[in-house]
Amino acid sequence: MQIIKRNGQVTDFNPDKIYQAILKAAQTVYVLDEELRQKLAQVTKKVVIDLEEAQVERPTINMIQSLVENRLIEAGYIKIAERYIAYRLQRDLERNGYEDHINVHLRFEQIL
């Protein structure tokens, strides 16, 4: 499978990049142990399955990120999802030249 990067470039899909991004977000919230790593690997596998089931010829990075966010929240990893989303938003701002003007901080609140 191939994906479309933000700059329009087409590249091969690498599920390990998803897993590494999730781990980076998780490390800002938890001390990673083997059990958590395995659970996050399962989240990554579900994202890959979601992509396959979507049958999109070349998914975009934004589509993949949305799937990751949804799977993290669905699995109950709200804090990891917050950090993942905040990091992605901050990177988008930096790419557009706003790194010195805006810092992203997110906090989700569950509505009962």
N, C-alpha and C positions, 0 to 999 in steps of 0.2 A: 504494500500500500504506500502511496505517496501522499504528502500533505502540502498545503500552500502556506508558506510563511508570511509574516506581516508585510514583508517587502515584495510579495508576489512570487518569490522564488519557489520552485517546486523541489522538494527533497524527500528522501525516504523517511518513512515513519519509524520512530525508534521509541518503543514503550518505556525503555529505561529512563528516558528524559522525563517522562511523566512521574515515574517512581522517584527519581532524584529530586524533582521539584516538590513533591509531596513530603519527602523526608526533610528537606530544608525548612519547609514551613513547620513541620512537626517538631523539629529541633528547637524552634524558638518558644515552644510551649512545654514540651516534655523532655525528659531524659529518655533517649531511645533504647529500648531493650529488644531482644529478639522477638518477643511476642508482638509488640507494637509494629515492628518491621514487617512481620508476617501479615498482620492485619492490613497494613497499608499496601502491601503487595497485592492483597486480595482486592482492595479498592482499585488499584491500577488494572488488574485483570478485568474487573467489571467495566472499566472505562474502555478497554480494548474491545470487549464484547459489544458494548454499546455502539462503538464505531463500526464494527463489522455488521451489526444488525441494521444500522442506519443506511447501509449500502450507498454511501456517498462516494463518488469516484475519487475525489481529492478533498478531504475535509480541511477546513482552515484551522489555524492555531486557535482562533477565538471559539470555534465550535468545540474543540478538544478541551479548552479551559473551562467552558461551561459544563461539559460532562464531568470533569474532575470536581468542580465545585459542587455540583448536584450530588455526586456519589459520596463526597466527604460529608456533606450535610446529612444525607440519607443514612450513612453509617454512624451518625452521632458525633462526628469529629468537628463540632462547631468551631472550636478555637483554632483548629488547624485550617479550616476553611476560611476563617477571618484572615489569618496570616497569609494564606495562599492568595486570596483575592487582593489584599492590601499590597502585597509584593508586586503582583501583576499590574495593578493600577499605578503604583509608584514607578515601575519600569516604563509604562506607557507615557507617563508625564516626563520622565527623563529623556525618552526618545524624542519628545516634542519640545525639549528645551526648557522645561519648567522645574528642573530638579532643585533650583535654588529658591523657588517661590512657594512650593506646595509640598507638604508631607502628608501621606495618607495614614490614617489610623481608623480602623474599623472595630465596631463592637456590635455583635448581633444580640438582640433581645427576643426571647421566645414569647409569642403571643398565645396566651392560654384560652 
